[in-house]
Structures are given as structure tokens and as C-alpha cells.
Amino acid sequence: MKIAVPVVGGRVSPHFGRSDYFVIFEVEGGGLKGEEILRPPPHAPGVIPKWLREEGADVVITGGMGPRALGIFAQCGIKVLTGAPNLEPEALVRQHLQGTLALKENICEH
């Protein structure tokens, strides 16, 4: 399984489409096996979800995401977790894997 986290300033991006880069974590046996830092393609409707699908992402953890993007991710078969706390990517993924990730409301409503 691969989990993607959009990052701004070393922490989860409040809006996935405005991130500096993505960290994609490879998960195996319930633990982290590796990670890769990737620069996303230019932001345009539908581009990043399709790019993440090509990179093998199964899950995205982010602060917020607009409804159109949520729909595109659903079409790509990628689960999206919005409302992530402002933490470093690895901490978010570890909490998710442990079942302790406390999500709040999606902070992007547009």
C-alpha cells in the first residue's frame, strides 16, 4: 500500500493542490517500508489525482480538498482522508496505521 501526503513547509498541506511536494510512503505489514519525495505536476483540475494513481497511491492524507477533487480521487480509486492535523507527514502516516489519527472537518469547502 502507498500513502501520499501533500507537504508545505515540512507539514501536511491544508490544501492538497497547493503543496510544495508529496511524500509517498510505502507500507508493508502494517509498518513503513520506505518513502519517496516527489514534486507534483502543475496544478490543474484532475492532474494530481491521476498523477498520484500513476505513482501507485492508495490513500491521501491532507488538511483539505475541494469537492471536485474528492470526486476525481474517488474515480481513480484513491481513498482520501481530509481534516488531518498540522503535523509532519511521517507522524500522520504512523498515526493512521496505528488507528489513532484524529481527523477534523475538511478545511477546503470550495
C-alpha positions as CSV (number, residue, x, y, z in Angstrom):
1,M,0.0,0.0,0.0
2,K,1.1,3.6,-0.7
3,I,0.0,6.6,1.3
4,A,0.6,10.1,-0.2
5,V,0.8,13.3,1.9
6,P,1.0,16.7,0.3
7,V,3.5,18.9,2.2
8,V,4.0,22.7,2.7
9,G,6.8,23.9,5.0
10,G,7.5,20.4,6.2
11,R,3.9,19.7,7.4
12,V,0.8,18.4,5.8
13,S,-0.7,20.9,3.3
14,P,-4.0,22.5,4.2
15,H,-4.9,22.1,0.5
16,F,-3.5,19.2,-1.4
17,G,-3.3,21.1,-4.7
18,R,-1.1,23.8,-3.3
19,S,1.7,21.7,-1.9
20,D,5.4,22.1,-2.4
21,Y,5.9,18.3,-2.7
22,F,4.4,15.0,-1.8
23,V,5.8,12.3,0.4
24,I,4.7,8.9,-0.7
25,F,5.1,6.2,2.0
26,E,5.3,2.5,1.1
27,V,3.6,0.4,3.8
28,E,4.1,-3.3,4.2
29,G,2.9,-5.5,7.0
30,G,1.4,-2.5,8.9
31,G,4.7,-0.7,9.0
32,L,6.7,1.8,7.0
33,K,8.9,0.2,4.4
34,G,10.1,3.3,2.6
35,E,9.3,6.8,1.4
36,E,9.8,8.9,-1.7
37,I,9.6,12.7,-2.1
38,L,8.1,13.8,-5.4
39,R,7.3,17.2,-6.9
40,P,3.8,17.2,-8.3
41,P,2.9,18.3,-11.8
42,P,1.5,21.8,-12.3
43,H,-1.9,22.2,-10.5
44,A,-4.9,21.8,-12.8
45,P,-8.2,20.1,-12.4
46,G,-7.7,16.3,-12.3
47,V,-4.0,16.3,-12.9
48,I,-2.7,15.5,-9.4
49,P,-5.2,12.7,-8.7
50,K,-4.3,10.9,-11.9
51,W,-0.5,11.5,-11.3
52,L,-0.9,10.0,-7.8
53,R,-2.7,7.0,-9.2
54,E,0.2,6.5,-11.7
55,E,2.6,6.7,-8.7
56,G,0.6,3.9,-7.1
57,A,-1.0,5.8,-4.2
58,D,-3.9,4.1,-2.5
59,V,-4.6,6.7,0.2
60,V,-4.1,10.5,0.5
61,I,-3.9,12.2,3.9
62,T,-4.4,16.0,3.7
63,G,-5.8,19.0,5.6
64,G,-8.4,19.8,3.0
65,M,-9.6,19.2,-0.5
66,G,-12.4,20.6,-2.7
67,P,-15.4,18.6,-3.7
68,R,-14.4,18.3,-7.4
69,A,-11.0,16.8,-6.4
70,L,-12.6,14.4,-4.0
71,G,-14.8,13.2,-6.8
72,I,-11.8,12.7,-9.1
73,F,-9.9,10.8,-6.4
74,A,-12.9,8.5,-6.0
75,Q,-12.9,7.8,-9.7
76,C,-9.2,7.0,-9.5
77,G,-9.9,4.6,-6.6
78,I,-7.8,6.5,-4.1
79,K,-9.2,6.9,-0.6
80,V,-8.9,10.5,0.8
81,L,-8.6,11.4,4.4
82,T,-9.2,15.1,5.0
83,G,-9.0,17.2,8.1
84,A,-5.6,16.0,9.1
85,P,-3.9,17.9,11.9
86,N,-0.9,20.1,11.1
87,L,1.8,17.5,11.6
88,E,4.8,16.2,9.7
89,P,4.0,13.5,7.1
90,E,5.5,10.6,8.8
91,A,3.7,11.3,12.1
92,L,0.4,11.4,10.2
93,V,1.0,8.1,8.5
94,R,2.2,6.4,11.7
95,Q,-1.0,7.6,13.5
96,H,-3.1,6.4,10.6
97,L,-1.5,3.0,10.7
98,Q,-2.0,2.8,14.5
99,G,-5.6,3.8,14.2
100,T,-5.1,7.0,16.2
101,L,-5.2,9.7,13.5
102,A,-7.8,12.2,14.7
103,L,-9.3,13.9,11.6
104,K,-11.3,17.1,11.8
105,E,-13.6,18.6,9.2
106,N,-12.3,19.1,5.7
107,I,-10.9,22.6,5.7
108,C,-11.4,23.2,2.0
109,E,-15.0,23.7,1.1
110,H,-14.6,25.4,-2.3
